[in-house]
């Protein structure tokens, strides 16, 4: 980088006195230094004690302060990620017959779902990440849990198939509607909330039966039938919603 060109009308000697001009007279004059800018970089004066004030201000303003990574509004998202991390342990516990461990892991996962939803609504901590990942975490948890219970013959296979197909209908309809309209706005319906509640209740009831034996097999069978009915009913309801929304969009 080329050195700055500096022109001075006077300079100091090592002793700090002013040099005399050739005519023997002393003359004080204001120092005028020319400092060039080369390639956008401000060159410094040869005298290191002389630093342009403007340069110091610019340098100070260009320093970026570190951003705070974690904030209270991120708590629901952290809980959602934590629930997703619980899915593999729940599946492992079920497949290895550790039903007491599976019960408590699933209970914690279900409680975390209620907790992050409450915090997001009460403190207005909603985010795009939470709106996307929270239902995905819920679906993955339930699909893995029902699959592992069916594999262990704790529930009938046809119930797992019904639950799985219902989720495929919901997610497939949402994806298709978003692809066509580019404006997906979907709120859970009452039948959907009831179905989710029955899914969680059935899992806890089955695990309680096999882990602690404090619930009857008859109660589990009735819960299985109730979940089957709500699964079919909510699936049909969502199909009707997607059809109606598509017709309304085409009329616009």
PyMOL commands that set and color helices and strands:
alter all, ss='L'
color gray80, all
select helices_A, chain A and resi 53-62+72-95+99-122+128-151+157-181+190-211+217-251
alter helices_A, ss='H'
color red, helices_A
select strands_A, chain A and resi 37-38+41-42
alter strands_A, ss='S'
color yellow, strands_A
deselect
rebuild
show_as cartoon
